Amino acid sequence: MNFEWFFYKKTIWKDCRKSKILRTIVLVTQNTIFFGIIVSIITFSIGFGFKEIIKKKLLNIQGQITITNLKIDNSIILNKSLKKDLFFFKFIRHINHFYEKDVIICDNQSQNVEKFIFKGISKDYNPIFFQNFLVIGYLEKVKKKLFSDYGILLSKKVSISLGLNIGSSIIVNFFFYKNGNPFFISKKFYVCGLYDTSIPEFDDVYIIGNIKHIQYFHNNSNVNNNQNEDFLEGVEIFVSDISFDKIISIKKKIDQKYSDNFLVKTIYDQSYEKIIEWIKIFDINIFVINIIVIITVFFNVIVFFLILIIERIKTIGILKTLGARNKVIHKIFLYYIIQILVPPLIIGNSTGIIFLFLQNKFRFLSLNKIQYYVDFVPVYLNINYILFINLSIFLICFSTVFFSSWFIINKIPPINSIEFE
């Protein structure tokens, strides 16, 4: 039988029962590791959960890069050369046409006039938008009515403020200029679906409809005598990653070649910049909280180990007198640490994962949607960061014990340690 293992098994709990101080410090250390594991897992999960859900929204609400005409008579914005240049970037997912127009709607309840943006889109517009954010209305029926009839999409928030629901009719007044003079073209639409992104910068502003309506009104209004049926305001580029470097690389590529014709804006130039900065805060929070956990575990393990050495200093002297090498004594103390470390790790991991699983399924922790862009606490379970947390605590504990035992146990004289009181 392994002597170190046998010796540790016969002495550890006997020492704890005999020494109240040792028993207390063992419990404190185990509880520190237990709560440290739980706090780290929950911090990582909630932090990454928020980042993932907000990124998912920002990646699908509207294009992360928009290219618009600098000249009103540029009717073909996406020529073959530009399209080829754009698809050179493999992380581009969709390129969709759009046409936005200021509109005015009269509130049926209060008779107040409210201003919105009518966003005209085509049939091939990013399909994930409809899948993720359509909250009232069947997807296929909504898309059919949207692109073959006078159906429009309102945000759930706007529909409540205007007193509208599915099937409600609404007069939309499109704002145009002709010869420097403003005028309106009014058209009756009906609500075929409601969306909800929980991003006020989008929900409070946009009405979504078929791009053909704006193109038709544009041609009938004879604005600037441009009668092109396919007139577009611009294109939206949807990417798979909102990292600053990748998005700016696309912008630079377009600016270098097409700066005279097109204006390029990114998600960092628009109203979502504050949300992106808010996402970055989660990285700081995750880092700070885990540093606090690591420092706490480190000092507790140091204190535990020093007290353990003081409690076992006579035993160390006797073992050295009997011929035990320092390596043998080191292994005994490593077994002590394993015995202290493993139970709180197992219980802490189990508790943390069960809590996150229940939150992910039942969403019992809710939030203010207006402040946090989501009405529940999102969690992101990933085995990689759970392994990283456990490995980090293991390394902290074992490196602490290894270096401490190396510099302390090796220098304890056998005679003095036996006489120690």
N, C-alpha and C positions, 0 to 999 in steps of 0.2 A: 504494500500500500504506500502511496505517496505520503512521505512524512509531513511535509508542509500542510497538505490538505487535512490529514488526520489531526495535527496539532491545532490548526485553526478551528476545526469543527468541535473539538473538545473544550476549547477555551472561550470562544467568542461570547456565547450567551451566558456562560458562568460569570465572565467578567462584567457583563451588563447587569446581571442580577446583584452582584456584589457592590458595584459602584453606581450610586445614584447620578453622579455627574456624567459618567460615561453613557449611562442609559438616556439621560436627558439630551446630550449632544447628538447621540445617534438618532433620536426621534426628530430633533430640530433639523439635522442634515437631511434625513429622509424626506421630511415635509418640504424642505427647501427645494430639493430635486423634484419632488412630486408636483409642487405648484409651478416650478420653473418650466417643466415639460408642458404642463397644461397651458400656461400663459404663452409660451413660445409657439405651440401648435395653433392656438386660437388666434394669436396675433398674425402669424403668417397666413392662415386660412382666410381671416376676415380682410386683411390688407390686400392680398391677392384677389380675393373675391370681389372687392370693390373695384380694383383695377380692371379685372376681366370684364365685369358687367358694364362699366362705363366705357371701356374701350370698344366693347361689342356694339354699344349704342352709337358711339362716334364713328365707327367703321361702316355703319349701315343706314344712319339717318339721312345723310346726304354726302356727296363726294368730298373727299379730303382735299382735293385740288379742283379748282374751277378755272376754265379757260373761257374768256368772253371776248366778243368783238370790240375792238377799239373804234371801228367805223360802223355806223348804222347800216351801211349798204353791203357789208360782208355777209352774204347769204349762205355761203358754204364754209363753215368753220372747221370741219374735220376733214381736211383733204388727205389723200393717200399718204403723202410724205409725212405729215404730222402723226397720222395713225401708226405708221411704221416706226417712227421715232419713239412713240409712247410705249408700244408693246415690246420694245427692246428691254424695258424694265419688267422682269418676270413677276414681281410682286403686285403688279396691277391686275385687279380682278375684273372690273367692268369699266366701260367708257360709255356714258349715256348722254343723250341730248336733253336739254332743258330750255325753258323759256319762262322767265319770271316777270310778272306784271303787277303793279300796284292796283288794288281794288278797294272799293268802299262798299260796306254792307250796312243796312239799316237794321238795328236790333228790334225784333218783333215785340219784345217785352217793354223796354224803356223808350223805344223810338230814337235811341242815340245812334249816331253814325260812327262806325268803327272802321279803321283802316287795317287791311291785311295784305299779304302777298299771295297772288294766285300762281302756284308753281305748276307749269305745264310739263308733263312727262310723256314719254312714249311707251309702247307696249313692252319693250325689252328692258325697261328701267329695272334697276337692282331688285331682283325678286325677294331677297332676304328682308327688305324693308316691309313688304306686305306680310311675310311670314312671321316676323318678330313683333310688329307694332300694330297690326290690325286687331282691334279688341272687340268690335261689334260689326257683324256682317260676315257672310261666308266668302272665303277667299276667291273662288272661281266666279261667283256671281258678282262680287264687287268689281273685279277686274273687267268682267264683261260689260257691266253697266258704265264703268269709268271710261272705257275706250271705244264704246260703240253707241253711247247715249250721252245725255247731259247730266251724268252722275258726277258727284265730287266727294272728296274725303275731307272731313273736318276732324280736328283733334277733339277728344272727349271733353277737354276743358272748355274749348270754344263753343261746342254744341250746348253745353250746360249754360254758359253765359248768354248765348243767343236764344235759348229756349227751343232748340231744334233737336230732332232725333232722326232715326232712319226713316226715309220716305218724305221728310219735310221738304217743302219747296223753299227756295231762297233766291232773291234777286241780287245778282252780283254786278256791280258797276265798274267796268274796266276804264282805267285812266290813260288817256293818250294825249299827245301834242300834235297839232297840225298848224303849220306856218307860225309856230311860236305860241299858239293859243291852246289852252287845255280844254279837253272835252271828254265826255263819258260815253261808253257804249254799254247799255244794260242788257243782261240776259238772264233768263230764268233757269236755274239749275235745281236739282234735288239731291238730298244727302243719301248716298248709297252705302256709306260705311264710316266708322269712326276709328281713328288711330290714337295711340298714346305712347309717346316716347319717354315721358317724364322729364324731358329737357325743356324748360320754359322758353329758352331762346328759339326753339323750333315750334313747339306746340302753340305758343301764344301768337304766332305770326303767320304760319303757312296754311293755305287751303290748297289741296292737291286735285288736279284735274287733267284732262287730255290736252296735250300740247296743241292739237289741231284747232281748238277753240281760239287760242290766242293768235295762231297763224291766220285763221279766217278773219278775225276782227282786225288784225293788222292790215291785211290786204284790203278789206272793205273800207277801212278808215283812210286808205290811200296815203298813209304816212310816208312822206318823202318820195312818193310815187314808186315805191318798191312793191312790185306785185309778185314776188317770188313766194310760191306756196310752201316751200320748205325753209322759210326764214327761221333762223335759230338765234337765240341769245348767246348760247355757249354750250359747253359740255362739262360734265362732272366726271372726275376720275376717282374710282373707288379702289383703294389699295388694301393689302392684307396686313399692313403694319403702319402704325401712326408715328413711328419713331421720326424724330426731327431730321436726322441725316438723310434718310431715304426720301422723305417728301421734298426736302430742299433740293436734292439731287435731280428730281424730275423738273422742278421749277427752273433750275439753272439751265437744264438741257433745252427747255422750251424757250426761255428768255434769250439764249444765245442765238437761236435760229429764227424766232418768230416775234421778237419784241416789238417790231413795227406794226404788226397786225393784231396781236392778241394781248390781253391783260390776264396775267396768271395770279391767282390768289390761292393760298393754302389754308388749312384749318388753323394754322398758327397766326394768320393775319385776320381771322374773323372772330366772331363773338365767343367761340369755344376755347379761346386761349386760357381763360380763367379756369375752365373745367380741366384742361390739360395740366395746368399748374397745381390744381387741387389733387389730381391723381399722383403727381410727384411727391406730394406730402406723405402719402402712404409709405413710400420707400424710406423716408426719414423716420417715420413712426416705428416701422418694423425694425429698423436698425437700432434706434435708441432703446426700445423696450427690450430687445434681445441682448444688447450690451449690458443693461441693468441686470437681467437674469444671469448672464454669464459671470459678472462680477460677484453677484450674491452667492452663486453656487461655488465659485472659486474660494471666497473667504470662508464659507461654511465648511468646505472640505479641508481647507488648511487648518482651521480651528479644531475640527474633529480629529484630524490626523495628529496634531500636536498633543491633544489631550490623550489620544490613544497611546502615543509613545510614552507619555508621562506615566500613564496607568500600567503600561507593560514594560517599564524600564528595567525592573528586576529580572523579568523573564528574558529580556534581551541579554542582560549580563550573564545569566545562567546558561543560556543557549551558546553564547560565545565561549564561556568557560569550558563547556562540554565539547567544543570544537566545531560548532555550527559556523559555516561561512556567512558572510554578509548577504550573499545571494539567496541563501535559504531564508534568512530573516526577511529580506525584501519580499520574497514570494508569499510568506505568511501574511504580511501586511497587505499585499495585493489581494489576497483572498478575503481579508477583512473588508476591503473597499468593495469588492464584488458583491459580498453579502449585503452590504449597506446600500449599494447602488441599484442592483437589479430589481428588487421589489417596487421601489417608487417609479422606476422607469416603466415597468410593465403596467402598473396601476395608472400612472399618469398618462401614458399613451392610450390605454383603453378608455379612460374617462374623457380625454380630449376628443378622440375620434368619435365616440358615441354621442357626445354633445354636438359635434359638428354635423354628424349624420342626421340627428333629430332636427337640428335647425334647418338643414337643407331640405328635409322632407316636410316639416310642419310649419316652418317659418314663424315660430312663436315670439321671436324678437323682432319687433317692428320699428320703423323709422318714419321720420317726417319726409315725405317724398319731395316736397318743395326744396328742402335744404340739402338732401343727400341724393336726389335724382332716382331714388328707388325706395319702395315702401317696406322693405324688409332688410335684415342684415344678411348680405350675401356671403357665402363661404365657398372656398375653393380647395377641395381635397386633392392633394398630390403626394404620392408616396415619396417622391424625391426630396421634398423639403422636410418631411417627417424623418426620413433617414438622416438628412443633414443635421437636424436638431439633435437627434439621439447620438450621432457620431461626435458632434461637437461637445456634448456633455461628457461622453465617454473619454474623449481626449483630454478635456479639462481635468477631470478627476484623476485619470491615470498619470498624466504628466505632472500634476501637482504632487501626487503620492511618490512617484518615481524620483523626482528631483529632491523632494523633501527628505525621503528616506535615504537617498544617496549621500546627502550632505550631513544628515543628523545621525542615522544609525551607524554609519561607518566610523564616526568619531566618538562613539560612546565607549569609554574604557570599561572592560568587564568588572574589575574590582570595585570601581566607584559606583557603577550601576547596581551591583548587588547590595552595597551598603546604603543605597539611596532610600530616603524616607520621605 
